């Protein structure tokens, strides 16, 4: 049951990320969406490390290193999961995600950048 929810959320993010980046030159390549989503997950890890650093005043380097090491693993998992049995094509053909608003995907994709900017301004 929980895996079905995770699959639906990741399918939604996959579809909306593909649609939001379709105007980019790289959107025709199969590695574009896993790269964007992996970068966003990496930045969420950096955000968590920054929050941890701000609250405990300890060195966040191990957490940032862990997030950097997790980037290729997350990319491989996303790429393999959606390209095995061509799940990304099934998501495109389904068209059920067209009825959903893109605002949640946009917020998910932009939040780590906004947080890092606010955090940097707060440190000054």
KEVOZA-243861 format. One record per atom (N, C-alpha, C): atom name; x, z, y; residue number from 1; residue in three letters; chain. Coordinates in nm, 3 decimals, decimal comma. Layout:
BEGIN
ATOM	CA	X	Z	Y	NUM	ALA	A;
...
***
This chain:
BEGIN
ATOM	N	0,082	0,000	-0,118	1	UNK	A;
ATOM	CA	0,000	0,000	0,000	1	UNK	A;
ATOM	C	0,087	0,000	0,126	1	UNK	A;
ATOM	N	0,190	0,086	0,128	2	UNK	A;
ATOM	CA	0,278	0,090	0,245	2	UNK	A;
ATOM	C	0,360	-0,037	0,257	2	UNK	A;
ATOM	N	0,400	-0,093	0,144	3	UNK	A;
ATOM	CA	0,477	-0,217	0,148	3	UNK	A;
ATOM	C	0,392	-0,331	0,202	3	UNK	A;
ATOM	N	0,264	-0,329	0,176	4	UNK	A;
ATOM	CA	0,176	-0,432	0,230	4	UNK	A;
ATOM	C	0,170	-0,422	0,383	4	UNK	A;
ATOM	N	0,167	-0,299	0,433	5	UNK	A;
ATOM	CA	0,166	-0,279	0,579	5	UNK	A;
ATOM	C	0,298	-0,326	0,639	5	UNK	A;
ATOM	N	0,410	-0,289	0,576	6	UNK	A;
ATOM	CA	0,541	-0,333	0,625	6	UNK	A;
ATOM	C	0,550	-0,485	0,621	6	UNK	A;
ATOM	N	0,499	-0,545	0,513	7	UNK	A;
ATOM	CA	0,503	-0,691	0,502	7	UNK	A;
ATOM	C	0,419	-0,756	0,612	7	UNK	A;
ATOM	N	0,303	-0,701	0,643	8	UNK	A;
ATOM	CA	0,217	-0,757	0,748	8	UNK	A;
ATOM	C	0,283	-0,743	0,886	8	UNK	A;
ATOM	N	0,344	-0,627	0,912	9	UNK	A;
ATOM	CA	0,409	-0,605	1,042	9	UNK	A;
ATOM	C	0,529	-0,699	1,056	9	UNK	A;
ATOM	N	0,613	-0,707	0,953	10	UNK	A;
ATOM	CA	0,728	-0,797	0,961	10	UNK	A;
ATOM	C	0,685	-0,943	0,966	10	UNK	A;
ATOM	N	0,577	-0,978	0,896	11	UNK	A;
ATOM	CA	0,525	-1,114	0,905	11	UNK	A;
ATOM	C	0,478	-1,145	1,046	11	UNK	A;
ATOM	N	0,409	-1,050	1,109	12	UNK	A;
ATOM	CA	0,366	-1,067	1,247	12	UNK	A;
ATOM	C	0,485	-1,084	1,339	12	UNK	A;
ATOM	N	0,587	-0,997	1,324	13	UNK	A;
ATOM	CA	0,706	-1,008	1,409	13	UNK	A;
ATOM	C	0,780	-1,139	1,384	13	UNK	A;
ATOM	N	0,787	-1,181	1,257	14	UNK	A;
ATOM	CA	0,853	-1,307	1,224	14	UNK	A;
ATOM	C	0,782	-1,423	1,293	14	UNK	A;
ATOM	N	0,650	-1,428	1,279	15	UNK	A;
ATOM	CA	0,572	-1,539	1,335	15	UNK	A;
ATOM	C	0,583	-1,541	1,487	15	UNK	A;
ATOM	N	0,563	-1,426	1,550	16	UNK	A;
ATOM	CA	0,566	-1,421	1,696	16	UNK	A;
ATOM	C	0,707	-1,447	1,751	16	UNK	A;
ATOM	N	0,810	-1,398	1,683	17	UNK	A;
ATOM	CA	0,947	-1,426	1,728	17	UNK	A;
ATOM	C	0,976	-1,575	1,716	17	UNK	A;
ATOM	N	0,931	-1,634	1,609	18	UNK	A;
ATOM	CA	0,950	-1,779	1,593	18	UNK	A;
ATOM	C	0,877	-1,856	1,702	18	UNK	A;
ATOM	N	0,757	-1,815	1,735	19	UNK	A;
ATOM	CA	0,679	-1,881	1,840	19	UNK	A;
ATOM	C	0,740	-1,857	1,978	19	UNK	A;
ATOM	N	0,788	-1,735	2,002	20	UNK	A;
ATOM	CA	0,846	-1,706	2,133	20	UNK	A;
ATOM	C	0,980	-1,776	2,155	20	UNK	A;
ATOM	N	1,051	-1,806	2,048	21	UNK	A;
ATOM	CA	1,182	-1,871	2,062	21	UNK	A;
ATOM	C	1,177	-2,019	2,027	21	UNK	A;
ATOM	N	1,060	-2,076	2,011	22	UNK	A;
ATOM	CA	1,053	-2,215	1,968	22	UNK	A;
ATOM	C	1,105	-2,313	2,072	22	UNK	A;
ATOM	N	1,107	-2,272	2,197	23	UNK	A;
ATOM	CA	1,158	-2,360	2,301	23	UNK	A;
ATOM	C	1,310	-2,359	2,307	23	UNK	A;
ATOM	N	1,371	-2,263	2,238	24	UNK	A;
ATOM	CA	1,517	-2,257	2,236	24	UNK	A;
ATOM	C	1,572	-2,367	2,146	24	UNK	A;
ATOM	N	1,693	-2,409	2,174	25	UNK	A;
ATOM	CA	1,756	-2,511	2,090	25	UNK	A;
ATOM	C	1,779	-2,462	1,948	25	UNK	A;
ATOM	N	1,798	-2,333	1,933	26	UNK	A;
ATOM	CA	1,829	-2,279	1,801	26	UNK	A;
ATOM	C	1,706	-2,250	1,717	26	UNK	A;
ATOM	N	1,585	-2,267	1,773	27	UNK	A;
ATOM	CA	1,465	-2,229	1,698	27	UNK	A;
ATOM	C	1,442	-2,317	1,577	27	UNK	A;
ATOM	N	1,507	-2,432	1,570	28	UNK	A;
ATOM	CA	1,486	-2,518	1,453	28	UNK	A;
ATOM	C	1,572	-2,475	1,335	28	UNK	A;
ATOM	N	1,667	-2,385	1,357	29	UNK	A;
ATOM	CA	1,753	-2,341	1,249	29	UNK	A;
ATOM	C	1,690	-2,222	1,177	29	UNK	A;
ATOM	N	1,716	-2,210	1,050	30	UNK	A;
ATOM	CA	1,653	-2,105	0,971	30	UNK	A;
ATOM	C	1,713	-1,968	0,996	30	UNK	A;
ATOM	N	1,825	-1,961	1,065	31	UNK	A;
ATOM	CA	1,888	-1,831	1,090	31	UNK	A;
ATOM	C	1,850	-1,772	1,224	31	UNK	A;
ATOM	N	1,767	-1,840	1,303	32	UNK	A;
ATOM	CA	1,735	-1,793	1,437	32	UNK	A;
ATOM	C	1,653	-1,664	1,435	32	UNK	A;
ATOM	N	1,543	-1,663	1,364	33	UNK	A;
ATOM	CA	1,456	-1,546	1,364	33	UNK	A;
ATOM	C	1,523	-1,424	1,301	33	UNK	A;
ATOM	N	1,591	-1,437	1,185	34	UNK	A;
ATOM	CA	1,660	-1,318	1,134	34	UNK	A;
ATOM	C	1,767	-1,267	1,230	34	UNK	A;
ATOM	N	1,832	-1,357	1,304	35	UNK	A;
ATOM	CA	1,935	-1,314	1,400	35	UNK	A;
ATOM	C	1,873	-1,235	1,514	35	UNK	A;
ATOM	N	1,761	-1,284	1,568	36	UNK	A;
ATOM	CA	1,695	-1,215	1,679	36	UNK	A;
ATOM	C	1,643	-1,080	1,634	36	UNK	A;
ATOM	N	1,574	-1,076	1,520	37	UNK	A;
ATOM	CA	1,520	-0,949	1,472	37	UNK	A;
ATOM	C	1,630	-0,851	1,435	37	UNK	A;
ATOM	N	1,740	-0,899	1,376	38	UNK	A;
ATOM	CA	1,851	-0,809	1,342	38	UNK	A;
ATOM	C	1,915	-0,753	1,467	38	UNK	A;
ATOM	N	1,929	-0,835	1,571	39	UNK	A;
ATOM	CA	1,984	-0,787	1,697	39	UNK	A;
ATOM	C	1,894	-0,681	1,759	39	UNK	A;
ATOM	N	1,764	-0,701	1,752	40	UNK	A;
ATOM	CA	1,671	-0,602	1,807	40	UNK	A;
ATOM	C	1,680	-0,471	1,728	40	UNK	A;
ATOM	N	1,687	-0,480	1,595	41	UNK	A;
ATOM	CA	1,702	-0,358	1,514	41	UNK	A;
ATOM	C	1,836	-0,290	1,545	41	UNK	A;
ATOM	N	1,942	-0,368	1,568	42	UNK	A;
ATOM	CA	2,072	-0,312	1,606	42	UNK	A;
ATOM	C	2,060	-0,236	1,738	42	UNK	A;
ATOM	N	1,992	-0,295	1,834	43	UNK	A;
ATOM	CA	1,976	-0,230	1,963	43	UNK	A;
ATOM	C	1,889	-0,105	1,954	43	UNK	A;
ATOM	N	1,793	-0,105	1,864	44	UNK	A;
ATOM	CA	1,718	0,019	1,841	44	UNK	A;
ATOM	C	1,811	0,128	1,787	44	UNK	A;
ATOM	N	1,903	0,091	1,700	45	UNK	A;
ATOM	CA	2,002	0,187	1,650	45	UNK	A;
ATOM	C	2,091	0,239	1,761	45	UNK	A;
ATOM	N	2,132	0,152	1,852	46	UNK	A;
ATOM	CA	2,213	0,195	1,967	46	UNK	A;
ATOM	C	2,131	0,285	2,059	46	UNK	A;
ATOM	N	2,002	0,254	2,075	47	UNK	A;
ATOM	CA	1,915	0,340	2,155	47	UNK	A;
ATOM	C	1,905	0,480	2,095	47	UNK	A;
ATOM	N	1,890	0,486	1,965	48	UNK	A;
ATOM	CA	1,879	0,616	1,897	48	UNK	A;
ATOM	C	2,011	0,693	1,913	48	UNK	A;
ATOM	N	2,123	0,622	1,900	49	UNK	A;
ATOM	CA	2,253	0,688	1,919	49	UNK	A;
ATOM	C	2,269	0,737	2,063	49	UNK	A;
ATOM	N	2,219	0,661	2,159	50	UNK	A;
ATOM	CA	2,227	0,702	2,300	50	UNK	A;
ATOM	C	2,141	0,825	2,327	50	UNK	A;
ATOM	N	2,023	0,827	2,267	51	UNK	A;
ATOM	CA	1,937	0,945	2,283	51	UNK	A;
ATOM	C	2,004	1,067	2,219	51	UNK	A;
ATOM	N	2,061	1,047	2,103	52	UNK	A;
ATOM	CA	2,131	1,157	2,035	52	UNK	A;
ATOM	C	2,247	1,208	2,119	52	UNK	A;
ATOM	N	2,322	1,116	2,178	53	UNK	A;
ATOM	CA	2,435	1,153	2,264	53	UNK	A;
ATOM	C	2,387	1,229	2,387	53	UNK	A;
ATOM	N	2,278	1,184	2,447	54	UNK	A;
ATOM	CA	2,228	1,249	2,568	54	UNK	A;
ATOM	C	2,172	1,388	2,539	54	UNK	A;
ATOM	N	2,114	1,407	2,422	55	UNK	A;
ATOM	CA	2,053	1,536	2,393	55	UNK	A;
ATOM	C	2,152	1,638	2,337	55	UNK	A;
ATOM	N	2,253	1,591	2,262	56	UNK	A;
ATOM	CA	2,343	1,687	2,197	56	UNK	A;
ATOM	C	2,484	1,686	2,254	56	UNK	A;
ATOM	N	2,518	1,591	2,336	57	UNK	A;
ATOM	CA	2,651	1,577	2,396	57	UNK	A;
ATOM	C	2,762	1,564	2,291	57	UNK	A;
ATOM	N	2,730	1,506	2,178	58	UNK	A;
ATOM	CA	2,831	1,479	2,076	58	UNK	A;
ATOM	C	2,863	1,330	2,075	58	UNK	A;
ATOM	N	2,971	1,297	2,012	59	UNK	A;
ATOM	CA	3,017	1,159	2,009	59	UNK	A;
ATOM	C	2,921	1,071	1,928	59	UNK	A;
ATOM	N	2,864	0,965	1,990	60	UNK	A;
ATOM	CA	2,771	0,879	1,918	60	UNK	A;
ATOM	C	2,840	0,766	1,841	60	UNK	A;
ATOM	N	2,973	0,763	1,842	61	UNK	A;
ATOM	CA	3,045	0,651	1,780	61	UNK	A;
ATOM	C	3,011	0,631	1,632	61	UNK	A;
ATOM	N	2,997	0,737	1,551	62	UNK	A;
ATOM	CA	2,962	0,712	1,410	62	UNK	A;
ATOM	C	2,825	0,644	1,394	62	UNK	A;
ATOM	N	2,730	0,681	1,480	63	UNK	A;
ATOM	CA	2,598	0,620	1,471	63	UNK	A;
ATOM	C	2,600	0,476	1,518	63	UNK	A;
ATOM	N	2,676	0,448	1,623	64	UNK	A;
ATOM	CA	2,686	0,310	1,671	64	UNK	A;
ATOM	C	2,760	0,225	1,569	64	UNK	A;
ATOM	N	2,863	0,281	1,507	65	UNK	A;
ATOM	CA	2,934	0,210	1,401	65	UNK	A;
ATOM	C	2,842	0,181	1,284	65	UNK	A;
ATOM	N	2,759	0,277	1,248	66	UNK	A;
ATOM	CA	2,663	0,256	1,140	66	UNK	A;
ATOM	C	2,564	0,146	1,176	66	UNK	A;
ATOM	N	2,518	0,144	1,301	67	UNK	A;
ATOM	CA	2,427	0,038	1,345	67	UNK	A;
ATOM	C	2,495	-0,098	1,341	67	UNK	A;
ATOM	N	2,621	-0,104	1,382	68	UNK	A;
ATOM	CA	2,694	-0,231	1,377	68	UNK	A;
ATOM	C	2,717	-0,279	1,234	68	UNK	A;
ATOM	N	2,745	-0,185	1,145	69	UNK	A;
ATOM	CA	2,764	-0,223	1,005	69	UNK	A;
ATOM	C	2,633	-0,261	0,938	69	UNK	A;
ATOM	N	2,522	-0,209	0,988	70	UNK	A;
ATOM	CA	2,392	-0,241	0,931	70	UNK	A;
ATOM	C	2,342	-0,379	0,974	70	UNK	A;
ATOM	N	2,395	-0,433	1,085	71	UNK	A;
ATOM	CA	2,347	-0,562	1,135	71	UNK	A;
ATOM	C	2,355	-0,673	1,030	71	UNK	A;
ATOM	N	2,472	-0,696	0,967	72	UNK	A;
ATOM	CA	2,475	-0,805	0,868	72	UNK	A;
ATOM	C	2,388	-0,776	0,745	72	UNK	A;
ATOM	N	2,374	-0,649	0,711	73	UNK	A;
ATOM	CA	2,290	-0,614	0,596	73	UNK	A;
ATOM	C	2,143	-0,645	0,627	73	UNK	A;
ATOM	N	2,098	-0,606	0,745	74	UNK	A;
ATOM	CA	1,960	-0,634	0,785	74	UNK	A;
ATOM	C	1,937	-0,784	0,796	74	UNK	A;
ATOM	N	2,035	-0,857	0,849	75	UNK	A;
ATOM	CA	2,021	-1,003	0,861	75	UNK	A;
ATOM	C	2,007	-1,067	0,723	75	UNK	A;
ATOM	N	2,091	-1,025	0,630	76	UNK	A;
ATOM	CA	2,085	-1,082	0,494	76	UNK	A;
ATOM	C	1,952	-1,048	0,427	76	UNK	A;
ATOM	N	1,905	-0,924	0,445	77	UNK	A;
ATOM	CA	1,778	-0,885	0,385	77	UNK	A;
ATOM	C	1,663	-0,967	0,443	77	UNK	A;
ATOM	N	1,658	-0,980	0,574	78	UNK	A;
ATOM	CA	1,551	-1,059	0,636	78	UNK	A;
ATOM	C	1,559	-1,206	0,596	78	UNK	A;
ATOM	N	1,679	-1,260	0,599	79	UNK	A;
ATOM	CA	1,695	-1,402	0,565	79	UNK	A;
ATOM	C	1,655	-1,426	0,420	79	UNK	A;
ATOM	N	1,705	-1,342	0,329	80	UNK	A;
ATOM	CA	1,676	-1,361	0,187	80	UNK	A;
ATOM	C	1,528	-1,339	0,158	80	UNK	A;
ATOM	N	1,468	-1,238	0,218	81	UNK	A;
ATOM	CA	1,329	-1,206	0,190	81	UNK	A;
ATOM	C	1,236	-1,318	0,234	81	UNK	A;
ATOM	N	1,260	-1,373	0,351	82	UNK	A;
ATOM	CA	1,168	-1,474	0,402	82	UNK	A;
ATOM	C	1,201	-1,615	0,355	82	UNK	A;
ATOM	N	1,322	-1,638	0,309	83	UNK	A;
ATOM	CA	1,353	-1,770	0,258	83	UNK	A;
ATOM	C	1,340	-1,781	0,107	83	UNK	A;
ATOM	N	1,336	-1,667	0,040	84	UNK	A;
ATOM	CA	1,309	-1,669	-0,103	84	UNK	A;
ATOM	C	1,162	-1,701	-0,122	84	UNK	A;
ATOM	N	1,132	-1,803	-0,196	85	UNK	A;
ATOM	CA	0,995	-1,854	-0,217	85	UNK	A;
ATOM	C	0,931	-1,902	-0,087	85	UNK	A;
ATOM	N	1,011	-1,928	0,014	86	UNK	A;
ATOM	CA	0,964	-1,988	0,141	86	UNK	A;
ATOM	C	0,851	-1,910	0,205	86	UNK	A;
ATOM	N	0,868	-1,778	0,217	87	UNK	A;
ATOM	CA	0,763	-1,694	0,278	87	UNK	A;
ATOM	C	0,739	-1,732	0,423	87	UNK	A;
ATOM	N	0,843	-1,776	0,494	88	UNK	A;
ATOM	CA	0,825	-1,812	0,634	88	UNK	A;
ATOM	C	0,734	-1,934	0,648	88	UNK	A;
ATOM	N	0,737	-2,024	0,550	89	UNK	A;
ATOM	CA	0,645	-2,139	0,553	89	UNK	A;
ATOM	C	0,502	-2,094	0,525	89	UNK	A;
ATOM	N	0,485	-1,997	0,436	90	UNK	A;
ATOM	CA	0,352	-1,945	0,408	90	UNK	A;
ATOM	C	0,295	-1,875	0,531	90	UNK	A;
ATOM	N	0,380	-1,805	0,606	91	UNK	A;
ATOM	CA	0,334	-1,740	0,728	91	UNK	A;
ATOM	C	0,290	-1,844	0,830	91	UNK	A;
ATOM	N	0,365	-1,953	0,842	92	UNK	A;
ATOM	CA	0,327	-2,060	0,934	92	UNK	A;
ATOM	C	0,196	-2,126	0,894	92	UNK	A;
ATOM	N	0,177	-2,150	0,765	93	UNK	A;
ATOM	CA	0,057	-2,218	0,717	93	UNK	A;
ATOM	C	-0,066	-2,129	0,721	93	UNK	A;
ATOM	N	-0,046	-1,999	0,715	94	UNK	A;
ATOM	CA	-0,157	-1,905	0,712	94	UNK	A;
ATOM	C	-0,238	-1,908	0,841	94	UNK	A;
ATOM	N	-0,171	-1,916	0,953	95	UNK	A;
ATOM	CA	-0,232	-1,921	1,086	95	UNK	A;
ATOM	C	-0,313	-1,797	1,122	95	UNK	A;
ATOM	N	-0,307	-1,692	1,041	96	UNK	A;
ATOM	CA	-0,384	-1,572	1,074	96	UNK	A;
ATOM	C	-0,322	-1,496	1,189	96	UNK	A;
ATOM	N	-0,192	-1,516	1,213	97	UNK	A;
ATOM	CA	-0,126	-1,444	1,322	97	UNK	A;
ATOM	C	-0,151	-1,507	1,458	97	UNK	A;
ATOM	N	-0,209	-1,625	1,460	98	UNK	A;
ATOM	CA	-0,238	-1,689	1,589	98	UNK	A;
ATOM	C	-0,345	-1,614	1,666	98	UNK	A;
ATOM	N	-0,434	-1,547	1,596	99	UNK	A;
ATOM	CA	-0,543	-1,476	1,664	99	UNK	A;
ATOM	C	-0,497	-1,345	1,726	99	UNK	A;
ATOM	N	-0,379	-1,296	1,685	100	UNK	A;
ATOM	CA	-0,327	-1,171	1,740	100	UNK	A;
ATOM	C	-0,251	-1,197	1,869	100	UNK	A;
ATOM	N	-0,259	-1,103	1,958	101	UNK	A;
ATOM	CA	-0,187	-1,114	2,085	101	UNK	A;
ATOM	C	-0,036	-1,101	2,062	101	UNK	A;
ATOM	N	0,039	-1,164	2,149	102	UNK	A;
ATOM	CA	0,185	-1,157	2,141	102	UNK	A;
ATOM	C	0,243	-1,037	2,214	102	UNK	A;
ATOM	N	0,159	-0,960	2,281	103	UNK	A;
ATOM	CA	0,210	-0,853	2,366	103	UNK	A;
ATOM	C	0,286	-0,748	2,286	103	UNK	A;
ATOM	N	0,243	-0,715	2,163	104	UNK	A;
ATOM	CA	0,314	-0,615	2,084	104	UNK	A;
ATOM	C	0,449	-0,665	2,040	104	UNK	A;
ATOM	N	0,458	-0,792	2,007	105	UNK	A;
ATOM	CA	0,588	-0,849	1,970	105	UNK	A;
ATOM	C	0,681	-0,852	2,091	105	UNK	A;
ATOM	N	0,629	-0,888	2,206	106	UNK	A;
ATOM	CA	0,711	-0,891	2,327	106	UNK	A;
ATOM	C	0,762	-0,752	2,360	106	UNK	A;
ATOM	N	0,673	-0,653	2,351	107	UNK	A;
ATOM	CA	0,715	-0,514	2,377	107	UNK	A;
ATOM	C	0,820	-0,469	2,276	107	UNK	A;
ATOM	N	0,801	-0,504	2,149	108	UNK	A;
ATOM	CA	0,898	-0,467	2,046	108	UNK	A;
ATOM	C	1,033	-0,532	2,071	108	UNK	A;
ATOM	N	1,033	-0,658	2,113	109	UNK	A;
ATOM	CA	1,157	-0,730	2,135	109	UNK	A;
ATOM	C	1,228	-0,689	2,263	109	UNK	A;
ATOM	N	1,155	-0,646	2,365	110	UNK	A;
ATOM	CA	1,217	-0,614	2,493	110	UNK	A;
ATOM	C	1,246	-0,466	2,514	110	UNK	A;
ATOM	N	1,180	-0,377	2,440	111	UNK	A;
ATOM	CA	1,198	-0,234	2,463	111	UNK	A;
ATOM	C	1,343	-0,188	2,453	111	UNK	A;
ATOM	N	1,422	-0,232	2,352	112	UNK	A;
ATOM	CA	1,559	-0,180	2,347	112	UNK	A;
ATOM	C	1,642	-0,218	2,469	112	UNK	A;
ATOM	N	1,619	-0,338	2,523	113	UNK	A;
ATOM	CA	1,693	-0,380	2,642	113	UNK	A;
ATOM	C	1,652	-0,297	2,763	113	UNK	A;
ATOM	N	1,522	-0,277	2,780	114	UNK	A;
ATOM	CA	1,472	-0,199	2,892	114	UNK	A;
ATOM	C	1,523	-0,056	2,884	114	UNK	A;
ATOM	N	1,520	0,002	2,764	115	UNK	A;
ATOM	CA	1,569	0,138	2,748	115	UNK	A;
ATOM	C	1,716	0,148	2,784	115	UNK	A;
ATOM	N	1,798	0,053	2,738	116	UNK	A;
ATOM	CA	1,941	0,058	2,768	116	UNK	A;
ATOM	C	1,967	0,044	2,918	116	UNK	A;
ATOM	N	1,889	-0,038	2,986	117	UNK	A;
ATOM	CA	1,904	-0,054	3,131	117	UNK	A;
ATOM	C	1,867	0,076	3,202	117	UNK	A;
ATOM	N	1,755	0,136	3,162	118	UNK	A;
ATOM	CA	1,713	0,262	3,223	118	UNK	A;
ATOM	C	1,815	0,372	3,195	118	UNK	A;
ATOM	N	1,865	0,376	3,073	119	UNK	A;
ATOM	CA	1,964	0,477	3,037	119	UNK	A;
ATOM	C	2,093	0,459	3,117	119	UNK	A;
ATOM	N	2,136	0,334	3,136	120	UNK	A;
ATOM	CA	2,257	0,309	3,215	120	UNK	A;
ATOM	C	2,237	0,348	3,361	120	UNK	A;
ATOM	N	2,119	0,321	3,415	121	UNK	A;
ATOM	CA	2,091	0,361	3,553	121	UNK	A;
ATOM	C	2,083	0,513	3,565	121	UNK	A;
ATOM	N	2,032	0,579	3,463	122	UNK	A;
ATOM	CA	2,022	0,724	3,464	122	UNK	A;
ATOM	C	2,161	0,788	3,462	122	UNK	A;
ATOM	N	2,257	0,725	3,393	123	UNK	A;
ATOM	CA	2,392	0,780	3,385	123	UNK	A;
ATOM	C	2,468	0,772	3,517	123	UNK	A;
ATOM	N	2,427	0,682	3,604	124	UNK	A;
ATOM	CA	2,501	0,666	3,730	124	UNK	A;
ATOM	C	2,478	0,779	3,824	124	UNK	A;
***
